[in-house]
Amino acid sequence: MNIPSLRDKVSPDEWAVRVDLAACYRLVARYGWEDLVFTHITARVPGAEDQFLINPYGMFFDEITASSLVKIDTQGNKIEESPFPVNPAGFVIHSAIHAARHDARCVLHTHTLNGVAVSTQRAGLLPISQHSISVLTSLGYHDFEGPALRDDEKPRLVADLGDKTSLILRNHGLLTVGETVAEAFVAMYYLETSCAIQVRAQSGGGELIPVPKEIIETAYAQVMAASSPRGSRGSLIWPGLLRRLDRLDPSYRT
């Protein structure tokens, strides 16, 4: 698919976010987290609080490039010419969170098998793995109200997320937010991996060993200090993920 480059038509800051967001879509595909074309990752346009970047509707995540991302407003309507359609209904969840959380510059939503499986469990994510420790300290839950396409659900969704990083949408899927695309992706990695570990542990049929609450509270600080020497896990991990993508297929940068 021949897509004209927007690199010289947008600001350097916007282009950098476009590259990161396109990379995030490619990584979601490579990690097997996509659901055909029916989830979204959005990022706020730098310097424009009411403008966002979203995937072109109908394009698979491993096809997305920095230039194919569509710029939309708070209602999910295109605000610049693009040959690609958007799905305004799919922006409902994202618009609610972007509007309520200035720090949520990136919102990542998935319908993975592991995530949906755990979202159907009344107890939610269990404290049974080291991975889950970094999730449970900032995790909320939102009850299922249907496909999350109605505006009247937004206040409840925002309230359930609160100031947390991760949200399990019951009977639906997973969601993470971050001040950067990198932080949202890494948060989703730990949330998704925690769910995968839980499903596998439960399938073994044996008694599970929960991590005591007092250990979770102290271990989280230790884990973050050890894994985030530069201030955030995203800044530590993201450059390596981009190098991996560049070795495999650097076309996301176009």
C-alpha positions, 0 to 999 in steps of 0.5 A: 500500500503506497501511503504518502509520507507526512513527515514534512507536513507535521511538527517534529514532535507529532512525527515522533509520536506518530512513529512511536504509535505506529511501532506500538501497533506493530508490536501489539500484532507481533505479540499476538494481542490484536483482535483483527481490526477491532481494538484501538491505541490512541495518542494525544497530538503534542501541543493539541489537547483536543487532537488524537491519533488513531488507527485507520479503520480496516487496516491490520495492525502490522500494516500501520505506518506513521503516515497512515495514522488518522488525526481526529477530534474529541468526537472521533471525527477526522480533522485532516484529509485522510484516505482512510476511514475511522471508527468513531464508536471505537473512540468512546472509551479512549475519548472518555479517558483522554478527557479526564486524565491529562497524563493519559497521553496514550490509551491502549485497549486489547481483547486478548484471549488471556485478558478476556479470560481473566476479565470473566473471573469474579476474583479478577487478577490474582496475586500469584506471580512476580509479574502481577505485583507490578500490576495490582498496585495500580489496577481497577475494574469496570463492569460490563455494560455492553460493547462500551459504545454509549456516551452515558457509560463514560463517567463510570468508566472514568471513575473506575479507572481513577488515577490507576494505570491499568483497567480490567473491563469485565467480560471485555478485555484490558486497558492501560494508559501512559504519559508516553506510548512506551509506558502504556505498552510496557504496562500492557505487557505486564498486565497481559503477561500476568493474565497469561500466567494466571490462566496457565496456572489455573489450567494446571489444576493444583492449589495456587500460592497467593503472594501475601499483601504485605509482600506485594506492597514492599516488593513493588517498590523494589521491582520498580527501583531495580527495573527503572534506573532511568525513571520509567520502565518505558524509557528503559525498554522502548529503545530496544523494542524499536531496534527489534522492529527496525531489524524485522521491518522498519516500514512503520517509520514511513 
